[in-house]
Structures are given as C-alpha cells and as structure tokens.
Amino acid sequence: MPSLNLRLLAYVLVLALVLVAPVYAQTTEYTIASESNLYVDGTSNSTPEWRVYATQIDGTLSMDEEGSVVSVQLVVPSKMMKSRKSPIMDRGMYGALKANEHPEIVYELASVSDFAASDDGTFTLNATGNLTIAATTQEILIPVEGVSQEDGSVHFTGTHTMLMTDYGLKPPSMMFGQFRTGDELVITFELIAVPGE
C-alpha cells in the first residue's frame, strides 16, 4: 500500500508539472523602451504648475498569451528626475526624495483585475502594485489603457494621483520659502514595452 501511494503521488506531481509548465512557457517577456515617458505634475505657491520628467526608466514586463499583464517591475533612479528648467528645483526635489539615501523609485505589480481586450488590439485593466519612494511602500491602484502594435510592442498609458506626505516626504520649499510645492502630485506614464530577444 505505501508503494502504491508513492506511485500515485509521483503521478500527480508529474501531471501537475506537465499542466503548469505550458502556462509559464506561454508568457512573453518585455523590456521598457527608452522612448517611454513618465512625468510628474505638481503645484506651488508661485506658479500655476510644475513638471518633472523621468529621464531614465528601467523595467521588465511579462504578458500571457491572452495579452494580460502578469508581472511588472519599474525602476526610476531618483536623480534622473529632471525639471528641464531649474537646477534649484532639481536640488529641492532630490532633497525631498532623500535621493542620496534612497537612489531608486521602484514599482512592482501585485495583481491585475478587470482586464478587457478588444479586437482592435486595445485593452484596459486595473493594476494593483507597490510603489516604493524613500523606503516607504504604498499599495496603489492604477487604471491602465494599452494597445498592441504590429511590431510586437505594447504601449501602456495611465495616471496616478498621490500625496508626498503619504510616503513620509516633505513638500520642497526653496528660496527661503518663496517657492513652496503642494502636497499632491499627478504621475503620468506612457510606457513602450518591446519583446525581449
């Protein structure tokens, strides 16, 4: 009887591996192209709004055969966020981000819900993931729109509104308080994922 049970257990394990392996084999791995965009909009007491750009976005992404996103990891070096206008703004931002102690801003996907695809290659989904800024992690939900391109790439767009204080960040104040940023930020991304070779 014990030997029969062992054989049955071995059979079940082999069957499970046979069934599960194709699922993993059918995922497609992507990298985030350098043409991708991510920028952050905010407000201040002296200008209607300001914007900083991520000049470097590193990341990987995988999708299953149905086109649903399985995993995402994005990394933006803190000091690669640039205002393109004011070095003073950049220095204030790096101080607020504690960039010397925490050089990376990291996003990792946790789950996907409400995935819906159309015949024209477009799709929508809700992405739940963990955003880590200055060693503080918050779970966030982002509605995402996407479109599959003929060249095999996939484009993703979305926005997320956050508060700096939710991550233990103090909104920057510069020039002896003449320039003070608001707490609320709006993150907008336009990511291009290209299949890995």
Secondary structure as GFF3:
##gff-version 3
##sequence-region A 1 197
A	DSSP	alpha_helix	2	25	.	.	.	ID=ss1
A	DSSP	beta_strand	28	32	.	.	.	ID=ss2
A	DSSP	beta_strand	37	42	.	.	.	ID=ss3
A	DSSP	beta_strand	50	54	.	.	.	ID=ss4
A	DSSP	beta_strand	58	63	.	.	.	ID=ss5
A	DSSP	beta_strand	69	77	.	.	.	ID=ss6
A	DSSP	three_ten_helix	78	80	.	.	.	ID=ss7
A	DSSP	beta_strand	81	82	.	.	.	ID=ss8
A	DSSP	alpha_helix	87	97	.	.	.	ID=ss9
A	DSSP	beta_strand	104	117	.	.	.	ID=ss10
A	DSSP	beta_strand	122	133	.	.	.	ID=ss11
A	DSSP	beta_strand	136	148	.	.	.	ID=ss12
A	DSSP	beta_strand	154	163	.	.	.	ID=ss13
A	DSSP	three_ten_helix	164	167	.	.	.	ID=ss14
A	DSSP	beta_strand	173	174	.	.	.	ID=ss15
A	DSSP	beta_strand	179	180	.	.	.	ID=ss16
A	DSSP	beta_strand	184	195	.	.	.	ID=ss17
###
